[in-house]
Amino acid sequence: MFAKQYSHRLPADYDMAVIRRRAAQLGPLWDHAEGLLFKAFIAQEHAGKVYASVYLWSDPLQAADFLLGERFQKVLDSFGRPYIESWLPLDVQRGPAQTALSLYREEWALEPGADRAAILAEEKSRNQQLADSGDTFAVFLALDVQAWRLVRITLSAKALQADHPGTGYQVFYLAHPGI
């Protein structure tokens, strides 16, 4: 598996209706993508405007084909070459919700000398708790191997909540061909 996110900071006066239309237009093109578990078209509209995409791939070769192929050229043509964060998925859980309205990203350092096995077991248990919630579509835990950070992505059927842990995004479209 392979996971990634790239984000585009937008001007404060950017019309987010353009991004909503883009997600509505391009999202269905991902509904049957090979090797893809899900792609979330996400955005933040308040504390600085951001448009981003989060992917969870079952097949890393398909992820590479996307980045090096024509589909990614649309991103490059529209927004330029983004910095792409990439992660090694450690645990993926499917929840009972059938769609997602919000996505939350939590991250924290994996400290030197930490009991990595115990931390992984604890975080897998936390993922299962989140997946058991009726409003969870999916949750995954991943390792940022360059920065030694753990990253948790949670897709929720509830509208964006300011008090939820992590950085929150609205989901404009969720393609989930493999989950």
FENFEN-V904837 format. One record per backbone hydrogen bond with DSSP energy under -0.5 kcal/mol. NH is the residue of the N-H (numbers start at 1). CO is the residue of the C=O. If there is no record, write none. Layout:
NH,CO / NH,CO
This chain:
2,57 / 3,87 / 4,55 / 5,85 / 6,53 / 7,83 / 8,51 / 10,49 / 14,11 / 16,14 / 18,15 / 19,15 / 20,16 / 21,17 / 22,18 / 23,19 / 24,20 / 25,21 / 26,22 / 27,23 / 28,24 / 29,26 / 30,27 / 31,28 / 33,30 / 36,33 / 37,35 / 37,56 / 38,56 / 39,175 / 40,54 / 41,39 / 41,173 / 42,40 / 42,52 / 43,170 / 44,50 / 48,46 / 49,10 / 50,44 / 51,8 / 52,42 / 53,6 / 54,40 / 55,4 / 56,38 / 57,2 / 58,35 / 59,35 / 60,58 / 62,59 / 63,59 / 64,60 / 65,61 / 66,62 / 67,63 / 68,64 / 69,65 / 69,66 / 72,66 / 73,69 / 74,70 / 74,71 / 75,71 / 76,72 / 77,73 / 78,74 / 79,75 / 80,75 / 80,76 / 82,80 / 85,5 / 85,83 / 87,3 / 88,143 / 89,87 / 90,141 / 91,141 / 93,139 / 95,137 / 96,131 / 96,133 / 97,136 / 101,156 / 102,156 / 103,169 / 104,154 / 105,167 / 106,104 / 106,152 / 108,150 / 110,148 / 111,109 / 114,111 / 116,114 / 119,115 / 120,116 / 121,117 / 122,118 / 123,119 / 124,120 / 125,121 / 126,122 / 127,123 / 128,124 / 129,125 / 130,126 / 131,127 / 132,128 / 133,130 / 136,133 / 137,155 / 138,155 / 139,93 / 140,153 / 141,91 / 142,151 / 143,88 / 144,142 / 144,149 / 145,143 / 148,144 / 149,144 / 150,108 / 151,142 / 152,106 / 153,140 / 154,104 / 155,138 / 156,102 / 156,154 / 157,135 / 164,161 / 167,105 / 169,103 / 170,43 / 171,101 / 172,41 / 172,170 / 173,41 / 175,39 / 176,174 / 178,37 / 179,37 / 179,176
